[in-house]
């Protein structure tokens, strides 16, 4: 799977989850189930309220950030780094 296809897939999944949680929240409110609506909101507040969580710079360490990586790209980087290390060891 290409990097772009994986990103689209993850983005679509994220959008679907967000839409479902938002609809559930609104449904619970309409049916006067406020405690349940608040429980849903508490669990998904960062998705329901875009102002709740500001997106950090990609290199900042943020435990709440949604992490994405392409496995193929990660394996290529790893292989390149390993070859680089082996080359440095051979030169010593």
C-alpha positions as CSV (number, residue, x, y, z in Angstrom):
1,X,0.0,0.0,0.0
2,X,1.4,3.4,-0.9
3,X,2.0,6.1,1.6
4,X,-0.7,8.3,0.2
5,X,-3.3,5.4,0.2
6,X,-2.5,4.6,3.8
7,X,-2.8,8.3,4.8
8,X,-6.2,8.5,3.1
9,X,-7.3,5.3,4.8
10,X,-6.3,6.5,8.2
11,X,-7.9,9.9,7.6
12,X,-11.2,8.2,6.5
13,X,-11.2,6.0,9.6
14,X,-10.6,9.0,11.8
15,X,-13.4,11.0,10.1
16,X,-15.8,8.1,10.4
17,X,-15.1,7.7,14.1
18,X,-15.4,11.4,14.7
19,X,-18.7,11.5,12.8
20,X,-20.1,8.5,14.7
21,X,-19.2,9.9,18.1
22,X,-20.6,13.3,17.3
23,X,-23.9,11.8,16.1
24,X,-24.1,9.6,19.2
25,X,-23.5,12.7,21.4
26,X,-26.3,14.6,19.7
27,X,-28.6,11.6,19.8
28,X,-28.1,11.2,23.6
29,X,-28.7,15.0,24.1
30,X,-32.0,14.8,22.0
31,X,-33.2,11.9,24.1
32,X,-32.4,13.8,27.4
33,X,-29.7,11.3,28.4
34,X,-27.3,14.0,29.5
35,X,-25.1,11.9,31.7
36,X,-24.5,9.5,28.8
37,X,-23.8,12.4,26.5
38,X,-21.3,13.9,28.9
39,X,-19.6,10.5,29.2
40,X,-19.2,10.3,25.4
41,X,-18.0,13.9,25.3
42,X,-15.5,13.2,28.1
43,X,-14.0,10.3,26.2
44,X,-13.9,12.1,22.8
45,X,-13.6,15.8,23.7
46,X,-10.5,16.3,21.6
47,X,-12.3,15.0,18.5
48,X,-15.6,16.8,19.2
49,X,-14.0,20.2,20.1
50,X,-11.2,21.0,17.6
51,X,-10.1,23.9,19.9
52,X,-9.4,21.4,22.8
53,X,-6.2,20.1,21.3
54,X,-3.8,22.2,19.3
55,X,-1.7,20.3,16.8
56,X,1.9,20.5,17.8
57,X,5.0,20.7,15.6
58,X,5.6,17.2,14.2
59,X,8.9,16.9,16.1
60,X,7.5,17.9,19.5
61,X,6.9,15.1,21.9
62,X,3.1,15.0,22.4
63,X,1.4,12.0,23.8
64,X,-2.0,13.1,22.5
65,X,-0.9,13.6,18.9
66,X,-2.1,11.1,16.3
67,X,0.9,9.3,15.1
68,X,1.3,8.1,11.5
69,X,4.0,6.2,9.7
70,X,4.4,4.3,6.5
71,X,5.8,0.9,7.3
72,X,7.6,0.7,3.9
73,X,9.3,4.0,4.5
74,X,10.2,3.2,8.0
75,X,11.9,-0.1,6.8
76,X,13.8,1.8,4.1
77,X,15.1,4.3,6.7
78,X,16.1,1.5,9.0
79,X,17.9,-0.4,6.3
80,X,19.7,2.8,5.2
81,X,20.8,3.6,8.7
82,X,22.1,0.0,9.2
83,X,24.1,0.2,6.0
84,X,25.5,3.5,7.1
85,X,26.6,2.1,10.5
86,X,28.2,-0.9,8.8
87,X,30.0,1.4,6.4
88,X,31.3,3.5,9.3
89,X,32.5,0.3,11.2
90,X,34.3,-0.9,8.1
91,X,36.1,2.4,7.7
92,X,37.4,2.3,11.3
